[in-house]
């Protein structure tokens, strides 16, 4: 998408073309001016003509920017009554004023969603608004993120430092540069061990992949055992953090204050190190399993599972990281089941631990509050910065063209339509099961496609609208539908990832119930229904097919699997097998570890 032109189409001739023309003339020794009228005179004529036309087309309204489009479904739809948490603003509440600042558009639930706080230019400070909304009831003593920061230190990477504003909002002092912070395996090998040989580094990093998937002993992987020993204090902080009831990560806008970077373009630098912390815990769980310290091994596995459920309150990226951590821990469960020698009551305790894990943050609520705010923030930064938003042409000619576009662009319509689509996404995601959710999402997708078809540009409309936005009555709906469609494709993948992990969680509970049955009866049951009601109240159906899960006893164990998102029974083959499959599987004996190639610079 080209942000220099709000119509999401190739930009017309601009200063890039003029600059190429100028360089060509200079190269041939010709004057670097255009023949005939000067560019300044031409620009003046264009501005005057467009200004006169816009006087005829534009109706005055409160705020900056006209919205002369006719009412739409977004105007007819009220606040999302089912939204949880409650909407921060509603149409029945007056918009709060921030020090008499004139807002860039009229503030309401249907336009800006949040109505305060405003920055000095009249734009909603979405970072502060989201932080205030999510931070209600959060203290340094009940926030898991505070302890995770103490485990990671002030620098999530060599080039990034957490801003002091984040520490202030968390109610804690900035962390010193030196401390007992987590050390990544690669840094440990390079800086502490002094391992410089590239092949030797890769060998140990590949060993770490194996160590997360099967039991091992210190003498087998001595570097890994020593690395885990060095990181005992930060790993202990993680175990404490997951006992806290909340995970609150303030939204703090990074970058130059004079150049606002849209929130959706900002990274979450702590997610990589948090994932590394979880991987260290999984490696230690398998080390402790190999040492027959089954209780401590289970505590490490459970710590990763609880950590995974804490992530993802406001970002889909956070949620995906949490899902990845949960998948890794659950895939390591068969190796633990195969090795651990426990009494039935001990296994019953493990099963209760899985059943009592804190709930994952609802994807519907992430979309309703966090992802919606990212999209609205992007739109207002587009209004604020225009062609400079992503480093495009910022010359005088481009700036003039942008001002023409901005003055007549239907900003209110875009915001209202975006809110409408996010309401539809959230409502569809709140459906109670996958079948109903897919049906609801398909309905939203059809409506999106129809909107894009009904508002498609025609030849004359495209020509006029390139200069005069008011000449295109469908511009607002098309622009917002285009943005919504970009999100929708990603949203479907995230929703499927949620379903995959929920299916793995159900398979893990069945696997422990099967283990209890074997310990008590000397063999695995012939059928899953034999677990009911003594070991489980019921056997869940496959999340994806809504039919019975596939279960087969083998000579040495069993194979238990779901048909996966594609709905095809591929014999239990997963994406780790050759040929690849789409099934989700737990089996005993546990399959050999999967090691992915590692490439170092």
N, C-alpha and C positions, 0 to 999 in steps of 0.2 A: 504494500500500500504506500502510496506517495503522500506524505503528510503536507507537502507544499501545496497540494490541491485537495480541497476537502471532498472532491467528487470521486476520489479513489480511482482516478483514471490518469493516463499519462499527462504530464504537465504540458501546457502550450509552450511555444517558443519563449524562452526567458533569457536571463543574463548569461547563462552558460553558452547559448547560441551566439549571443552578442560577443562574448569573450573569444569564442573560437573564430568568429568573423574578424575581430580586431587583430588577433594574433596572425591570422592569415595575411592580412593587409600589411602588417608590420614586417612580416617575413619577406614580402615582395617590395618593400620600400615605399608602400603607399601610406597616405595619411590614415591614422587610426580613428577616423570619424566616418559616419555613414553619409552617403550623398544625400542631398536634398535637406529635408527638415532634420534638425538635431534630435537626439534621443530625448532630451529634456522637453523640447516642444511637443514631440509625439506623446510622451508620457503625460504632459499636461492636458493635451486634447483628449486622450483616453480617460483620464481621471474626471475631467469635466463632463464628458459624455455619460460616463457611468454614473456620476453623481446625480445628473439631471434625471436619468432613467430611474435611479433608486429613489429619488424624491417622489416619483410617481407611484412606485411599487411598495414602498416601505410604510408601514403603519407604526407610529410611535408606541412604545410600551415601556413599562418600568424596567430598569436594568439595561444592560448594554447588548445590543444586537436585536434585530427584529425577528419576529416569528409570526408571519402572516398566513401560515397554513391553516387549513380548516381543521375542526376538531376530529380526533381519531379515537380508536379504541383505548389508547393510553389515557385520554382525557376522561373516558367513561369508566375506567377501572379505578376502584378505590384502593386504599391501603391493603396490603396483604394481611388479612385477619389471622391467618394461621401461622404467621411468622413468629418464630422463637429464636432469639430473644425478641421482646417487643420492639416494634419499630422505634427508632430514636426520635422521630418526629412524625407528626400526622397532619393531615390537612385541616384538622380542627384546632390545631395549636398555632398561635401566631409565631412567625419566624423571629428568632432572637436576633437582636442587633449587636454588633461588635463595634463599640466606640464610634457609632454613626458612620460606619464605612458603607458605601454604596455597593451592594452585591452585583456581581457581573450578570446574573440573571435573577429573576424572582425566586426566592427560596421556598421550598416546600418538599414534602415527602415524594411528590411525583416528579420533581425536577432534580434537585441536588441530594435528596434523601436525608442527609444531615443539613442542618441550618446553621450550625456553629461548630467551632469558632471560625471566624473569617480572618484572613491575613490583610495587611494594609491595602492591598489592591482589590479587595472585595471577593477573593476566591475562598472557597471552603478549604480549610486545612484538614484534609481527610486523614492524614497521619495522626494528628492530635485527636480528631473525633473518634476514630477507631480505637485508639489507645485508651481514651476515656471510657468508651463503651465496654471494652473487654477487660479493663482494669478494675471494674467495680468489685469491691470486696477482696481485692488482692493485696497482700502484705508481703514484706520480705520473708516472713516466717512460714507462709503457706504456699509460696511460689517455687515450683521445682526448677524453673529457669535460673533462679538466683544461684542455686547450688551447682547447676550445670556450668554456669559461668565461672564459678570458683574452681571447677574441675578443669576447664579449658584455658582460663587465663584471659588477659585483655586482648590477645591477638589470635583470632581464629586461623590466620595464615601469616606468612612472612610479610605480606604487603598490606594487610588489612588490620585496622585496630577498631575495636568497638568505640563508638562515639561516647563522650562523657554524658551527653544528654540521655543516653540509654540508662546509664548507671543512676543518674539522678531520678529518672522516672521509676526505676525499680526500688528506690529508697536505699541504695547502698553506695558506699564509697568506690571510686574507680580502683580497679585492681592494679597492684604494682607489676612491673614488667617481669620481675623474678619471683618464682614461687614453685610450689610442688604441683605444677600443672601437667596435664596429659601430654605425653611425647608420642608422636606418631611413630610407627615402626620404621619408616624410611629415615626419619630424622634420627632415631635412636641408632640405626645401623651406620649412618654416615657420620654423625657427630660424636656419639658415645663409643661405639665399637671401633670406628675408624675404617669401616668397610667401604672401600672406594671402587672396587672392581664391579663393573656393571653386571656381568654374568652372575657373580656371587650375590649381589643385591637381588636380582630377579629370582634366584633360587630360594632365598629366604622368604621373599614376598609370596612366592608360590606355595611354600610350606605353610604360610599363614592361612591361605585359602583351605588347604587340607585340614589344618588344625581346627578350623571352625566347623568341620563336618563329620569328624570321627574322633573317638578317644585316642589320646596320645600320652606320651610320658616325656619328662624333661630331658632325658638323655637322647631322645629321638630328635628333638628340635631345641637344642640348648639356647640359641639366640632368642627364640620366642619365649622360652621360660624366663630368661633373664629380663626381657622387655616387659613381661607382665609383672615381674617383681618390682621393677622400677616404677610402674604405674599403679601400685597398690592404693595410694592415697586418693588420686583422682577417681579411681574405680569405686572406692568406698563412698565418695561423695555422690556418685551416680545412684548407688544403692539407696542412699538416704533421700535423694531427690525424688525418686519415684514413689516414695511413701507420702509425699505431699499431695494435697488434693487438687492443686491447680498448676497449670502451665501458662504463664503470661509472658509474652515477648512483645515489648512495646514497639510500635511502628515509629521509627525515627528516620526522617528523610535525610539521605546522604548526599554528598556532592556539594558543589559551590552553591551557597545560599542565593547568589544572584541569578543562577541558572537552575531553575527547578527541574529536577529529574523526575519524570512520572514514576509513581510508586511501582507500577508493574514492570518497570525497567530496572528496579533495584534488586540486588541479590540478598539472600539470607546466608551470610558467610558461615554461620554456626552449624548449618546442617551437615556439611561434610565432616567436621570434627565430631559431631554427635554420632554420626554413623560410624566413625572410626572407634569411638568409645564402645558402641554396641558390639562391633566386631571383636574388640579385645575381650569383652565379657563372654562372647560366644566361644572364643578360643580358650579362655580360662575354664569355661564350663566343661569343654571336652577334655582339657587337661585334668580337671578334678574327677571327671568320670573315669579316665584312664587310671587314676590313683585310687579308685573305689571310694572317693569322698562324694557319695551320691547326694547327700543333703546340700552341701555347698555348691555342687554343680547345678542342682535344681534352682537354688537361689539366684545364680547368675542367669540362667535361662529365664526365670520369672522376672528378673530385673529388666531384661531386654524387652520382654512382652509388655510390661507395665510402661516402660519408656515409650514404646511404640504407640500406645494408646494416649499418651499425653500430648503428642505432637498434633498439629493441624487444626488449631482453633480458627485461623483466619485466612490461610493460604492453601490452595490446592497443592502447591509445591511442598509445603510442610506435611500435608496429609499423605502425599505419595511417599515421602521419606519414612513416615511412620509405618505405612503399609509394607514398605520394603524391609524394615527392621523386623516386623512381625512375621513376615514370610520366612526370613532367614532363621529366626528362632524356631519356628514350627518345622521347617525342613530339617533342623538338627535333632528334632525329637526322636525319630526312629533309632538313631545311633545310641541315644540315652536309654530308650526302651530295651534295646537289645543287650546292653551291657549291665544295667543296674539290677541288683538283686535286692528286692524290697518285699516287705510283707504286704498283704492285701490292704491293710489299713493305711499303710504309707502311700500306696498307689491311690487309694481313695482320697487322701489329702491332696495329692497332685491334681486329681480330677477336679476337686473343689476349687483349687487355685485357678485353674483355667476357666471354670464357670463363673468365678467372681472377679475376673479382670474388669477394670473400669471400662465403660462403653467408649467406642471410638466417637470422635466428634462427627456429628451428622454432616454429610456432604451438602445436604440442603441448606444447613445453616451457614456453612462456609461460603456457599454461593450467594445466599441471601444477604449476608453482611459484608464479608471480606472481598470476594471477587467482584461484587457489584461496585464497591467503593473504588477498587482498582480501575474499573472501566470508567466510572464517572470522573475520577481524578485525571485519567488520561484525556478525556474530552476537554476538561477545563484547562489543562496544560496545553492542549492543542490550540484553544482559544487564546491563551496567554502568549505562546511562543511561535505558533504558526510554522513557517518554513524553517525556523531554526531548531525545531524540536529534536530532530534526529540528525542535525549537522548538515542539512541540505543547504541549498543556495540561500544566502542571507544578504545578497546584494540589494542595492536600492530598488532596482526594477522588481525583484522578487518580493521585497517588502511592500512595495506599492500594490502589487497584484494580490498579496495576502490581505492587506487592509481592505481591499475591495471585496474579496471573498468573505472575510470575517464580518463585515458590516451587514451583509445580507443573508448570512447563513442562518438556518432555522435552529438555533441552539436549543431553545426550549423544547421544540419537537423532538430533537435527537435525545435529550435527556429523558423526556417522558417515555419515549419509545424504548430506550434502553432499560429503564426501570420496569416497563411492562414485560419485556423479555426475561429479565432476571426474576420477576415474580413468577412467570410461567415455568422457568427452569426449576426454581425452588419448589413450586407446587408439584411438579412431576416427580422430583427426587424424593418427596415425602411419601410416595406410595409405599405400602407396607411390604411388598415383595417384588422380586425381579420381574415377574411377568407383567404385573400392573405398571411397574415403573417403565419398562420398555414400551408398553403401549402408550403411556402418557408422553414419554419422550418422543416417540414416533409422531404423535399428534402435533407436538410443538415443532418438530422438524418440518413436517408438511406445511404448517402455517408459515414458518420461516421461508421455505422455498416459494410458496405462493406469494408472499409479500415481495420477495425479490423479483419474481416474474411480473407481478402486477405493477411494480414501480420501475420497471426497466426503462432506460433512456431510449428515446428515438432520435433520429438525426438532427432535427431542428432544435429539440430540447437540449441535446448535448451541446450543440454549438452555442446557443444562447446562455445556457447554464454555466458554461465554462467561464463566462465573464460576469453574468448576473445570476446569482443563486436563486433569486425570487422567481426567475423564469421557469424553474423546475419545481412544480408543486409537490413532487414525491421525494425530493432530495433528503429531507429529514428521515423519513421512514426507511429509505433505501440505505442511507449511511448507517443508521442504528442497526438495521437488520444485517448488514454486512459485518459489523463488529460482533453482533450476537452470534452469527453463523461461525465466525472464527473461534469463538469460545466453545460453541456447541460441540464441535468435533473433538476438542480436547476433553470436554466434560463427559462425553460418552466413554472415553478411555479411562478416565478416573473412576467413573461409576462401576465399570467392569473390574477395575483393580480392587475396589471395595468388595465386590462380590467374590472375587478369587480368594481374597484373604479370609473372608467370612467362611467360605467353603473349607479352606485349610484348617481354620479353627475348629470347625465341626468334625473334620476328619481326625484332628488331634484328640478331641474328647473321646471319639469312638475308639481310637487306638489305645488310650489308657484303659477304657472299659474292657477292651479285648485282653489287655495285659492282666487285669484283675481276674477275669474269667480263667485265663490260662494258669495263673498261680494257684487258683482254688481248685481247678478241675484237671490240671495236667495237660491240657490241650486247648487250642483255640476253638470257639464254637463253630458248628456247621453253618449257622445262619446268623446274620446280625440281629434278627428278631429274638434270638435266644438271650440277648443281653437285657431284654425287657421282662419284668420291671425291676429286677434285683439290682442291676448295674446302671441302668439308665431308664428314665421315665418313658422315653420313646426313641425311636431311630429316625433321625431327620431324613427328609428326601434330598436328592441332589438339588443344589441351589439353581443350577443351570437348566436341567431337564425337567425338574419337578417330579421326577420318577425316582425309583429306588436307586441308591448307590450300588456300585458294583463291588462285590466282595467274593473272593475265592481263597480257600485254604490251599496252601502248597505243602510240599514235603517238609520244608523247614520253617514255614511261617504262614504268611498270607499276603494277598494283594488287595488293597482297598483304594478305590478311586472314584472321582467324579468325571463326567464327560467333558467338563470345561466349557468355556464361553462359546465355542463353535457348536456345541451340542452333539458332537459326533463321538461315538465310542471308538477310541483308537487303541484299545487294549491296555490302557494305563500308561501309554507313552506320553512323556512330558516334553517341554521345550528344551530339556537338557539331554534328551536321547537322540539317537540317530537310527532311523529317520525321526525327525522332530514330530512331536504330537502336541495336543492342546489339553490333554487330560491333567488333572490334579491328583497326585498319588501319595499314599503312605504305604510302605511295604516293609516286611521283615522277612529275611535279613535286610538291613539297610543297604542301599546301593552304594557303590564306591564313590568317593568324592569327585566333584566336578571342578576342574581347575581351568580357569580362563587364562589365555596368554597375557602376559604383562609386558608393556613396552615402556621403557624409560628413555628420556631424552639424552 
